[in-house]
């Protein structure tokens, strides 16, 4: 899945369009959503703007044996 940020000014229209394709998941109030590639194709085709957000990797705990 991909993570995107929608502009707050387009959120309502973009949200309705997104859920027509398939379920999406809100993962942060920023608003950040996890979507499928088909969602991005639809957003682009309909002229919505969005930002693809790179996934955050949790920091790895060190084992102490370096």
N, CA, C and O atoms as a Tripos MOL2 file, in Angstrom:
@<TRIPOS>MOLECULE
protein
  264   263    66     0     0
PROTEIN
NO_CHARGES

@<TRIPOS>ATOM
      1 N           0.8350   -1.1780    0.0000 N.3       1 UNK1
      2 CA          0.0000    0.0000    0.0000 C.3       1 UNK1
      3 C           0.8830    1.2460    0.0000 C.2       1 UNK1
      4 O           2.0290    1.2150    0.4480 O.2       1 UNK1
      5 N           0.3400    2.3100   -0.4980 N.am      2 UNK2
      6 CA          1.0320    3.5960   -0.5710 C.3       2 UNK2
      7 C           0.4360    4.5460    0.4600 C.2       2 UNK2
      8 O          -0.7300    4.4200    0.8320 O.2       2 UNK2
      9 N           1.2330    5.4820    0.9110 N.am      3 UNK3
     10 CA          0.7500    6.4900    1.8560 C.3       3 UNK3
     11 C           0.7230    7.8300    1.1490 C.2       3 UNK3
     12 O           1.7000    8.2380    0.5210 O.2       3 UNK3
     13 N          -0.4240    8.5200    1.2620 N.am      4 UNK4
     14 CA         -0.5610    9.8330    0.6360 C.3       4 UNK4
     15 C          -1.1050   10.8400    1.6380 C.2       4 UNK4
     16 O          -1.7010   10.4840    2.6550 O.2       4 UNK4
     17 N          -0.8790   12.1100    1.3180 N.am      5 UNK5
     18 CA         -1.4560   13.2210    2.0740 C.3       5 UNK5
     19 C          -2.3400   13.9900    1.1070 C.2       5 UNK5
     20 O          -1.9220   14.3400    0.0030 O.2       5 UNK5
     21 N          -3.5660   14.2480    1.5360 N.am      6 UNK6
     22 CA         -4.5030   15.0290    0.7210 C.3       6 UNK6
     23 C          -4.5560   16.4610    1.2460 C.2       6 UNK6
     24 O          -4.5230   16.6780    2.4570 O.2       6 UNK6
     25 N          -4.6360   17.4330    0.3510 N.am      7 UNK7
     26 CA         -4.8140   18.8150    0.8140 C.3       7 UNK7
     27 C          -6.1750   18.9640    1.4930 C.2       7 UNK7
     28 O          -7.1720   18.4100    1.0280 O.2       7 UNK7
     29 N          -6.2100   19.6970    2.5680 N.am      8 UNK8
     30 CA         -7.4600   19.8550    3.3130 C.3       8 UNK8
     31 C          -8.5440   20.5280    2.4790 C.2       8 UNK8
     32 O          -9.7310   20.3070    2.7190 O.2       8 UNK8
     33 N          -8.1550   21.3440    1.5060 N.am      9 UNK9
     34 CA         -9.1420   22.0350    0.6780 C.3       9 UNK9
     35 C          -9.8600   21.0910   -0.2770 C.2       9 UNK9
     36 O         -10.9770   21.3800   -0.7050 O.2       9 UNK9
     37 N          -9.2310   19.9610   -0.6190 N.am     10 UNK10
     38 CA         -9.8340   19.0010   -1.5510 C.3      10 UNK10
     39 C         -10.2630   17.7120   -0.8670 C.2      10 UNK10
     40 O         -10.7410   16.7860   -1.5230 O.2      10 UNK10
     41 N         -10.0950   17.6490    0.4460 N.am     11 UNK11
     42 CA        -10.2840   16.4010    1.1570 C.3      11 UNK11
     43 C         -11.6460   15.7540    0.9150 C.2      11 UNK11
     44 O         -11.7030   14.5710    0.5770 O.2      11 UNK11
     45 N         -12.7270   16.4840    1.0750 N.am     12 UNK12
     46 CA        -14.0650   15.8930    1.0030 C.3      12 UNK12
     47 C         -14.3440   15.2670   -0.3630 C.2      12 UNK12
     48 O         -14.8180   14.1340   -0.4410 O.2      12 UNK12
     49 N         -14.0540   15.9970   -1.4350 N.am     13 UNK13
     50 CA        -14.2930   15.4590   -2.7800 C.3      13 UNK13
     51 C         -13.3660   14.2850   -3.0660 C.2      13 UNK13
     52 O         -13.7890   13.2800   -3.6370 O.2      13 UNK13
     53 N         -12.1020   14.4110   -2.6680 N.am     14 UNK14
     54 CA        -11.1400   13.3330   -2.9130 C.3      14 UNK14
     55 C         -11.5230   12.0840   -2.1220 C.2      14 UNK14
     56 O         -11.4160   10.9710   -2.6380 O.2      14 UNK14
     57 N         -11.9640   12.2530   -0.8880 N.am     15 UNK15
     58 CA        -12.3620   11.1120   -0.0550 C.3      15 UNK15
     59 C         -13.5060   10.3410   -0.7070 C.2      15 UNK15
     60 O         -13.4620    9.1130   -0.7900 O.2      15 UNK15
     61 N         -14.5200   11.0500   -1.1640 N.am     16 UNK16
     62 CA        -15.6570   10.3790   -1.8160 C.3      16 UNK16
     63 C         -15.1950    9.6200   -3.0540 C.2      16 UNK16
     64 O         -15.6620    8.5120   -3.3160 O.2      16 UNK16
     65 N         -14.2890   10.2070   -3.8070 N.am     17 UNK17
     66 CA        -13.7730    9.5420   -5.0030 C.3      17 UNK17
     67 C         -12.9450    8.3150   -4.6180 C.2      17 UNK17
     68 O         -13.0330    7.2800   -5.2800 O.2      17 UNK17
     69 N         -12.1540    8.4180   -3.5730 N.am     18 UNK18
     70 CA        -11.3220    7.2940   -3.1410 C.3      18 UNK18
     71 C         -12.1590    6.0870   -2.7410 C.2      18 UNK18
     72 O         -11.8590    4.9620   -3.1390 O.2      18 UNK18
     73 N         -13.2020    6.3140   -1.9590 N.am     19 UNK19
     74 CA        -13.9740    5.1740   -1.4730 C.3      19 UNK19
     75 C         -14.8480    4.5470   -2.5540 C.2      19 UNK19
     76 O         -15.3890    3.4600   -2.3530 O.2      19 UNK19
     77 N         -14.9940    5.2150   -3.6980 N.am     20 UNK20
     78 CA        -15.6770    4.5890   -4.8360 C.3      20 UNK20
     79 C         -14.8310    3.4390   -5.3960 C.2      20 UNK20
     80 O         -15.3740    2.4680   -5.9240 O.2      20 UNK20
     81 N         -13.5160    3.5500   -5.2810 N.am     21 UNK21
     82 CA        -12.5910    2.5510   -5.8350 C.3      21 UNK21
     83 C         -12.4580    1.3600   -4.9010 C.2      21 UNK21
     84 O         -12.6730    0.2190   -5.3100 O.2      21 UNK21
     85 N         -12.1060    1.6180   -3.6550 N.am     22 UNK22
     86 CA        -11.8740    0.5700   -2.6520 C.3      22 UNK22
     87 C         -11.7030    1.2600   -1.3000 C.2      22 UNK22
     88 O         -11.5220    2.4760   -1.2420 O.2      22 UNK22
     89 N         -11.7600    0.4920   -0.2210 N.am     23 UNK23
     90 CA        -11.5400    1.1010    1.1030 C.3      23 UNK23
     91 C         -10.1560    1.7310    1.2050 C.2      23 UNK23
     92 O          -9.1990    1.2780    0.5780 O.2      23 UNK23
     93 N         -10.0750    2.7750    2.0040 N.am     24 UNK24
     94 CA         -8.8010    3.4160    2.3210 C.3      24 UNK24
     95 C          -8.6880    3.4750    3.8340 C.2      24 UNK24
     96 O          -9.6810    3.3310    4.5470 O.2      24 UNK24
     97 N          -7.4740    3.6860    4.3170 N.am     25 UNK25
     98 CA         -7.2730    3.7040    5.7630 C.3      25 UNK25
     99 C          -6.5980    5.0010    6.1820 C.2      25 UNK25
    100 O          -5.5140    5.3320    5.7010 O.2      25 UNK25
    101 N          -7.2440    5.7310    7.0810 N.am     26 UNK26
    102 CA         -6.6540    6.9280    7.6680 C.3      26 UNK26
    103 C          -5.6340    6.4680    8.7020 C.2      26 UNK26
    104 O          -5.9760    5.7210    9.6180 O.2      26 UNK26
    105 N          -4.3860    6.9080    8.5630 N.am     27 UNK27
    106 CA         -3.3590    6.4730    9.5040 C.3      27 UNK27
    107 C          -2.8240    7.6020   10.3680 C.2      27 UNK27
    108 O          -2.0630    7.3560   11.3040 O.2      27 UNK27
    109 N          -3.2120    8.8420   10.0680 N.am     28 UNK28
    110 CA         -2.8170    9.9940   10.8930 C.3      28 UNK28
    111 C          -3.7720   11.1400   10.5990 C.2      28 UNK28
    112 O          -4.3390   11.2310    9.5110 O.2      28 UNK28
    113 N          -3.9380   12.0030   11.5760 N.am     29 UNK29
    114 CA         -4.8440   13.1420   11.4070 C.3      29 UNK29
    115 C          -4.2740   14.2130   10.5000 C.2      29 UNK29
    116 O          -4.8800   15.2750   10.3530 O.2      29 UNK29
    117 N          -3.1530   13.9720    9.9030 N.am     30 UNK30
    118 CA         -2.4180   14.9720    9.1110 C.3      30 UNK30
    119 C          -3.1740   15.4840    7.8940 C.2      30 UNK30
    120 O          -2.9320   16.6700    7.6710 O.2      30 UNK30
    121 N          -3.9750   14.9460    7.0960 N.am     31 UNK31
    122 CA         -4.4530   13.5640    7.0230 C.3      31 UNK31
    123 C          -3.5780   12.7000    6.1130 C.2      31 UNK31
    124 O          -3.2970   13.0690    4.9730 O.2      31 UNK31
    125 N          -3.1580   11.5630    6.6250 N.am     32 UNK32
    126 CA         -2.4000   10.5880    5.8520 C.3      32 UNK32
    127 C          -3.2760    9.3530    5.6520 C.2      32 UNK32
    128 O          -3.9320    8.8780    6.5790 O.2      32 UNK32
    129 N          -3.2690    8.8490    4.4260 N.am     33 UNK33
    130 CA         -4.0890    7.6880    4.0860 C.3      33 UNK33
    131 C          -3.2490    6.6250    3.4150 C.2      33 UNK33
    132 O          -2.3270    6.9370    2.6620 O.2      33 UNK33
    133 N          -3.5650    5.3710    3.6840 N.am     34 UNK34
    134 CA         -2.9770    4.2710    2.9330 C.3      34 UNK34
    135 C          -3.9450    3.9240    1.8260 C.2      34 UNK34
    136 O          -5.1280    3.6910    2.0700 O.2      34 UNK34
    137 N          -3.4300    3.8900    0.5920 N.am     35 UNK35
    138 CA         -4.2660    3.6720   -0.5810 C.3      35 UNK35
    139 C          -3.5970    2.6740   -1.5220 C.2      35 UNK35
    140 O          -2.4380    2.3000   -1.3370 O.2      35 UNK35
    141 N          -4.3360    2.2610   -2.5130 N.am     36 UNK36
    142 CA         -3.8440    1.3600   -3.5480 C.3      36 UNK36
    143 C          -3.3830    2.1660   -4.7620 C.2      36 UNK36
    144 O          -3.7690    3.3240   -4.9170 O.2      36 UNK36
    145 N          -2.5660    1.5680   -5.6180 N.am     37 UNK37
    146 CA         -2.1730    2.2540   -6.8530 C.3      37 UNK37
    147 C          -3.3790    2.7060   -7.6890 C.2      37 UNK37
    148 O          -3.3150    3.7430   -8.3490 O.2      37 UNK37
    149 N          -4.4580    1.9510   -7.6640 N.am     38 UNK38
    150 CA         -5.6640    2.3390   -8.4120 C.3      38 UNK38
    151 C          -6.2250    3.6640   -7.9080 C.2      38 UNK38
    152 O          -6.7730    4.4420   -8.6870 O.2      38 UNK38
    153 N          -6.0910    3.9240   -6.6100 N.am     39 UNK39
    154 CA         -6.5410    5.2070   -6.0640 C.3      39 UNK39
    155 C          -5.7450    6.3570   -6.6710 C.2      39 UNK39
    156 O          -6.3110    7.3890   -7.0320 O.2      39 UNK39
    157 N          -4.4210    6.1760   -6.7830 N.am     40 UNK40
    158 CA         -3.5850    7.2410   -7.3370 C.3      40 UNK40
    159 C          -3.9200    7.4970   -8.7980 C.2      40 UNK40
    160 O          -3.9370    8.6450   -9.2430 O.2      40 UNK40
    161 N          -4.1870    6.4340   -9.5420 N.am     41 UNK41
    162 CA         -4.5700    6.5950  -10.9450 C.3      41 UNK41
    163 C          -5.8490    7.4170  -11.0550 C.2      41 UNK41
    164 O          -5.9490    8.3100  -11.8960 O.2      41 UNK41
    165 N          -6.8160    7.1160  -10.2130 N.am     42 UNK42
    166 CA         -8.0900    7.8390  -10.2410 C.3      42 UNK42
    167 C          -7.9040    9.2950   -9.8250 C.2      42 UNK42
    168 O          -8.4400   10.1940  -10.4730 O.2      42 UNK42
    169 N          -7.1450    9.5400   -8.7440 N.am     43 UNK43
    170 CA         -6.9200   10.9200   -8.3040 C.3      43 UNK43
    171 C          -6.2520   11.7400   -9.3950 C.2      43 UNK43
    172 O          -6.6290   12.8880   -9.6310 O.2      43 UNK43
    173 N          -5.2630   11.1560  -10.0610 N.am     44 UNK44
    174 CA         -4.5680   11.8410  -11.1440 C.3      44 UNK44
    175 C          -5.5100   12.1040  -12.3080 C.2      44 UNK44
    176 O          -5.5280   13.2060  -12.8560 O.2      44 UNK44
    177 N          -6.2950   11.1010  -12.6890 N.am     45 UNK45
    178 CA         -7.2210   11.2420  -13.8170 C.3      45 UNK45
    179 C          -8.2620   12.3260  -13.5610 C.2      45 UNK45
    180 O          -8.6780   13.0170  -14.4900 O.2      45 UNK45
    181 N          -8.6840   12.4790  -12.3150 N.am     46 UNK46
    182 CA         -9.7140   13.4730  -11.9840 C.3      46 UNK46
    183 C          -9.1340   14.8270  -11.5950 C.2      46 UNK46
    184 O          -9.8790   15.7570  -11.2840 O.2      46 UNK46
    185 N          -7.8050   14.9440  -11.6100 N.am     47 UNK47
    186 CA         -7.1790   16.2340  -11.3570 C.3      47 UNK47
    187 C          -7.0030   16.6050   -9.9010 C.2      47 UNK47
    188 O          -6.7630   17.7720   -9.5930 O.2      47 UNK47
    189 N          -7.1150   15.6420   -8.9910 N.am     48 UNK48
    190 CA         -6.8900   15.9370   -7.5770 C.3      48 UNK48
    191 C          -5.3960   16.0050   -7.3040 C.2      48 UNK48
    192 O          -4.6070   15.3070   -7.9400 O.2      48 UNK48
    193 N          -5.0180   16.8430   -6.3630 N.am     49 UNK49
    194 CA         -3.6150   16.8860   -5.9680 C.3      49 UNK49
    195 C          -3.4420   16.0450   -4.7060 C.2      49 UNK49
    196 O          -4.3460   15.9390   -3.8760 O.2      49 UNK49
    197 N          -2.2660   15.4560   -4.5870 N.am     50 UNK50
    198 CA         -1.9260   14.6420   -3.4240 C.3      50 UNK50
    199 C          -0.4160   14.5730   -3.3370 C.2      50 UNK50
    200 O           0.2860   14.8760   -4.3010 O.2      50 UNK50
    201 N           0.0710   14.1820   -2.1980 N.am     51 UNK51
    202 CA          1.5060   14.0210   -1.9930 C.3      51 UNK51
    203 C           1.7600   12.5930   -1.5480 C.2      51 UNK51
    204 O           1.1590   12.1330   -0.5770 O.2      51 UNK51
    205 N           2.6340   11.8880   -2.2380 N.am     52 UNK52
    206 CA          3.0270   10.5510   -1.8080 C.3      52 UNK52
    207 C           4.0500   10.7250   -0.6920 C.2      52 UNK52
    208 O           5.0480   11.4270   -0.8530 O.2      52 UNK52
    209 N           3.7910   10.0810    0.4330 N.am     53 UNK53
    210 CA          4.6410   10.2180    1.6120 C.3      53 UNK53
    211 C           5.4610    8.9390    1.7590 C.2      53 UNK53
    212 O           4.8990    7.8440    1.7870 O.2      53 UNK53
    213 N           6.7900    9.0680    1.8550 N.am     54 UNK54
    214 CA          7.6080    7.8610    2.0240 C.3      54 UNK54
    215 C           7.2940    7.1850    3.3570 C.2      54 UNK54
    216 O           6.9990    7.8580    4.3450 O.2      54 UNK54
    217 N           7.3580    5.8610    3.3810 N.am     55 UNK55
    218 CA          7.0600    5.1560    4.6390 C.3      55 UNK55
    219 C           8.1140    5.4630    5.6930 C.2      55 UNK55
    220 O           9.2960    5.6170    5.3840 O.2      55 UNK55
    221 N           7.6740    5.5490    6.9270 N.am     56 UNK56
    222 CA          8.6070    5.7680    8.0290 C.3      56 UNK56
    223 C           9.0080    4.4070    8.5740 C.2      56 UNK56
    224 O           8.1630    3.5470    8.8220 O.2      56 UNK56
    225 N          10.2980    4.2260    8.7540 N.am     57 UNK57
    226 CA         10.8020    2.9820    9.2980 C.3      57 UNK57
    227 C          11.1240    3.1980   10.7680 C.2      57 UNK57
    228 O          11.8580    4.1220   11.1200 O.2      57 UNK57
    229 N          10.5760    2.3450   11.6260 N.am     58 UNK58
    230 CA         10.9030    2.5200   13.0480 C.3      58 UNK58
    231 C          12.4010    2.2870   13.2650 C.2      58 UNK58
    232 O          13.0170    1.4490   12.6070 O.2      58 UNK58
    233 N          12.9600    3.0350   14.1870 N.am     59 UNK59
    234 CA         14.3910    2.8550   14.4550 C.3      59 UNK59
    235 C          14.6090    1.4770   15.0340 C.2      59 UNK59
    236 O          13.8250    0.9900   15.8480 O.2      59 UNK59
    237 N          15.6770    0.8660   14.6030 N.am     60 UNK60
    238 CA         15.9750   -0.4930   15.0780 C.3      60 UNK60
    239 C          16.6890   -0.4260   16.4120 C.2      60 UNK60
    240 O          17.5910    0.3860   16.6180 O.2      60 UNK60
    241 N          16.2730   -1.2860   17.2980 N.am     61 UNK61
    242 CA         16.9340   -1.3570   18.6070 C.3      61 UNK61
    243 C          18.2930   -2.0260   18.4200 C.2      61 UNK61
    244 O          18.4210   -3.0070   17.6870 O.2      61 UNK61
    245 N          19.2780   -1.4940   19.0770 N.am     62 UNK62
    246 CA         20.6130   -2.0690   18.9680 C.3      62 UNK62
    247 C          20.7180   -3.2500   19.9130 C.2      62 UNK62
    248 O          20.1880   -3.2300   21.0230 O.2      62 UNK62
    249 N          21.4040   -4.2660   19.4560 N.am     63 UNK63
    250 CA         21.5470   -5.4760   20.2490 C.3      63 UNK63
    251 C          22.6650   -5.3570   21.2800 C.2      63 UNK63
    252 O          22.7180   -6.1510   22.2180 O.2      63 UNK63
    253 N          23.5450   -4.3950   21.1270 N.am     64 UNK64
    254 CA         24.6490   -4.2320   22.0520 C.3      64 UNK64
    255 C          25.8970   -4.9400   21.5860 C.2      64 UNK64
    256 O          26.9950   -4.6380   22.0540 O.2      64 UNK64
    257 N          25.7490   -5.8730   20.6750 N.am     65 UNK65
    258 CA         26.8890   -6.6020   20.1390 C.3      65 UNK65
    259 C          27.3040   -5.9510   18.8350 C.2      65 UNK65
    260 O          26.7650   -6.2780   17.7780 O.2      65 UNK65
    261 N          28.2470   -5.0400   18.8970 N.am     66 UNK66
    262 CA         28.6660   -4.3250   17.6900 C.3      66 UNK66
    263 C          30.0580   -4.6620   17.3200 C.2      66 UNK66
    264 O          30.5750   -4.1490   16.3270 O.2      66 UNK66
@<TRIPOS>BOND
     1     1     2 1
     2     2     3 1
     3     3     4 2
     4     3     5 am
     5     5     6 1
     6     6     7 1
     7     7     8 2
     8     7     9 am
     9     9    10 1
    10    10    11 1
    11    11    12 2
    12    11    13 am
    13    13    14 1
    14    14    15 1
    15    15    16 2
    16    15    17 am
    17    17    18 1
    18    18    19 1
    19    19    20 2
    20    19    21 am
    21    21    22 1
    22    22    23 1
    23    23    24 2
    24    23    25 am
    25    25    26 1
    26    26    27 1
    27    27    28 2
    28    27    29 am
    29    29    30 1
    30    30    31 1
    31    31    32 2
    32    31    33 am
    33    33    34 1
    34    34    35 1
    35    35    36 2
    36    35    37 am
    37    37    38 1
    38    38    39 1
    39    39    40 2
    40    39    41 am
    41    41    42 1
    42    42    43 1
    43    43    44 2
    44    43    45 am
    45    45    46 1
    46    46    47 1
    47    47    48 2
    48    47    49 am
    49    49    50 1
    50    50    51 1
    51    51    52 2
    52    51    53 am
    53    53    54 1
    54    54    55 1
    55    55    56 2
    56    55    57 am
    57    57    58 1
    58    58    59 1
    59    59    60 2
    60    59    61 am
    61    61    62 1
    62    62    63 1
    63    63    64 2
    64    63    65 am
    65    65    66 1
    66    66    67 1
    67    67    68 2
    68    67    69 am
    69    69    70 1
    70    70    71 1
    71    71    72 2
    72    71    73 am
    73    73    74 1
    74    74    75 1
    75    75    76 2
    76    75    77 am
    77    77    78 1
    78    78    79 1
    79    79    80 2
    80    79    81 am
    81    81    82 1
    82    82    83 1
    83    83    84 2
    84    83    85 am
    85    85    86 1
    86    86    87 1
    87    87    88 2
    88    87    89 am
    89    89    90 1
    90    90    91 1
    91    91    92 2
    92    91    93 am
    93    93    94 1
    94    94    95 1
    95    95    96 2
    96    95    97 am
    97    97    98 1
    98    98    99 1
    99    99   100 2
   100    99   101 am
   101   101   102 1
   102   102   103 1
   103   103   104 2
   104   103   105 am
   105   105   106 1
   106   106   107 1
   107   107   108 2
   108   107   109 am
   109   109   110 1
   110   110   111 1
   111   111   112 2
   112   111   113 am
   113   113   114 1
   114   114   115 1
   115   115   116 2
   116   115   117 am
   117   117   118 1
   118   118   119 1
   119   119   120 2
   120   119   121 am
   121   121   122 1
   122   122   123 1
   123   123   124 2
   124   123   125 am
   125   125   126 1
   126   126   127 1
   127   127   128 2
   128   127   129 am
   129   129   130 1
   130   130   131 1
   131   131   132 2
   132   131   133 am
   133   133   134 1
   134   134   135 1
   135   135   136 2
   136   135   137 am
   137   137   138 1
   138   138   139 1
   139   139   140 2
   140   139   141 am
   141   141   142 1
   142   142   143 1
   143   143   144 2
   144   143   145 am
   145   145   146 1
   146   146   147 1
   147   147   148 2
   148   147   149 am
   149   149   150 1
   150   150   151 1
   151   151   152 2
   152   151   153 am
   153   153   154 1
   154   154   155 1
   155   155   156 2
   156   155   157 am
   157   157   158 1
   158   158   159 1
   159   159   160 2
   160   159   161 am
   161   161   162 1
   162   162   163 1
   163   163   164 2
   164   163   165 am
   165   165   166 1
   166   166   167 1
   167   167   168 2
   168   167   169 am
   169   169   170 1
   170   170   171 1
   171   171   172 2
   172   171   173 am
   173   173   174 1
   174   174   175 1
   175   175   176 2
   176   175   177 am
   177   177   178 1
   178   178   179 1
   179   179   180 2
   180   179   181 am
   181   181   182 1
   182   182   183 1
   183   183   184 2
   184   183   185 am
   185   185   186 1
   186   186   187 1
   187   187   188 2
   188   187   189 am
   189   189   190 1
   190   190   191 1
   191   191   192 2
   192   191   193 am
   193   193   194 1
   194   194   195 1
   195   195   196 2
   196   195   197 am
   197   197   198 1
   198   198   199 1
   199   199   200 2
   200   199   201 am
   201   201   202 1
   202   202   203 1
   203   203   204 2
   204   203   205 am
   205   205   206 1
   206   206   207 1
   207   207   208 2
   208   207   209 am
   209   209   210 1
   210   210   211 1
   211   211   212 2
   212   211   213 am
   213   213   214 1
   214   214   215 1
   215   215   216 2
   216   215   217 am
   217   217   218 1
   218   218   219 1
   219   219   220 2
   220   219   221 am
   221   221   222 1
   222   222   223 1
   223   223   224 2
   224   223   225 am
   225   225   226 1
   226   226   227 1
   227   227   228 2
   228   227   229 am
   229   229   230 1
   230   230   231 1
   231   231   232 2
   232   231   233 am
   233   233   234 1
   234   234   235 1
   235   235   236 2
   236   235   237 am
   237   237   238 1
   238   238   239 1
   239   239   240 2
   240   239   241 am
   241   241   242 1
   242   242   243 1
   243   243   244 2
   244   243   245 am
   245   245   246 1
   246   246   247 1
   247   247   248 2
   248   247   249 am
   249   249   250 1
   250   250   251 1
   251   251   252 2
   252   251   253 am
   253   253   254 1
   254   254   255 1
   255   255   256 2
   256   255   257 am
   257   257   258 1
   258   258   259 1
   259   259   260 2
   260   259   261 am
   261   261   262 1
   262   262   263 1
   263   263   264 2
@<TRIPOS>SUBSTRUCTURE
     1 UNK1         2 RESIDUE 1 A UNK
     2 UNK2         6 RESIDUE 1 A UNK
     3 UNK3        10 RESIDUE 1 A UNK
     4 UNK4        14 RESIDUE 1 A UNK
     5 UNK5        18 RESIDUE 1 A UNK
     6 UNK6        22 RESIDUE 1 A UNK
     7 UNK7        26 RESIDUE 1 A UNK
     8 UNK8        30 RESIDUE 1 A UNK
     9 UNK9        34 RESIDUE 1 A UNK
    10 UNK10       38 RESIDUE 1 A UNK
    11 UNK11       42 RESIDUE 1 A UNK
    12 UNK12       46 RESIDUE 1 A UNK
    13 UNK13       50 RESIDUE 1 A UNK
    14 UNK14       54 RESIDUE 1 A UNK
    15 UNK15       58 RESIDUE 1 A UNK
    16 UNK16       62 RESIDUE 1 A UNK
    17 UNK17       66 RESIDUE 1 A UNK
    18 UNK18       70 RESIDUE 1 A UNK
    19 UNK19       74 RESIDUE 1 A UNK
    20 UNK20       78 RESIDUE 1 A UNK
    21 UNK21       82 RESIDUE 1 A UNK
    22 UNK22       86 RESIDUE 1 A UNK
    23 UNK23       90 RESIDUE 1 A UNK
    24 UNK24       94 RESIDUE 1 A UNK
    25 UNK25       98 RESIDUE 1 A UNK
    26 UNK26      102 RESIDUE 1 A UNK
    27 UNK27      106 RESIDUE 1 A UNK
    28 UNK28      110 RESIDUE 1 A UNK
    29 UNK29      114 RESIDUE 1 A UNK
    30 UNK30      118 RESIDUE 1 A UNK
    31 UNK31      122 RESIDUE 1 A UNK
    32 UNK32      126 RESIDUE 1 A UNK
    33 UNK33      130 RESIDUE 1 A UNK
    34 UNK34      134 RESIDUE 1 A UNK
    35 UNK35      138 RESIDUE 1 A UNK
    36 UNK36      142 RESIDUE 1 A UNK
    37 UNK37      146 RESIDUE 1 A UNK
    38 UNK38      150 RESIDUE 1 A UNK
    39 UNK39      154 RESIDUE 1 A UNK
    40 UNK40      158 RESIDUE 1 A UNK
    41 UNK41      162 RESIDUE 1 A UNK
    42 UNK42      166 RESIDUE 1 A UNK
    43 UNK43      170 RESIDUE 1 A UNK
    44 UNK44      174 RESIDUE 1 A UNK
    45 UNK45      178 RESIDUE 1 A UNK
    46 UNK46      182 RESIDUE 1 A UNK
    47 UNK47      186 RESIDUE 1 A UNK
    48 UNK48      190 RESIDUE 1 A UNK
    49 UNK49      194 RESIDUE 1 A UNK
    50 UNK50      198 RESIDUE 1 A UNK
    51 UNK51      202 RESIDUE 1 A UNK
    52 UNK52      206 RESIDUE 1 A UNK
    53 UNK53      210 RESIDUE 1 A UNK
    54 UNK54      214 RESIDUE 1 A UNK
    55 UNK55      218 RESIDUE 1 A UNK
    56 UNK56      222 RESIDUE 1 A UNK
    57 UNK57      226 RESIDUE 1 A UNK
    58 UNK58      230 RESIDUE 1 A UNK
    59 UNK59      234 RESIDUE 1 A UNK
    60 UNK60      238 RESIDUE 1 A UNK
    61 UNK61      242 RESIDUE 1 A UNK
    62 UNK62      246 RESIDUE 1 A UNK
    63 UNK63      250 RESIDUE 1 A UNK
    64 UNK64      254 RESIDUE 1 A UNK
    65 UNK65      258 RESIDUE 1 A UNK
    66 UNK66      262 RESIDUE 1 A UNK
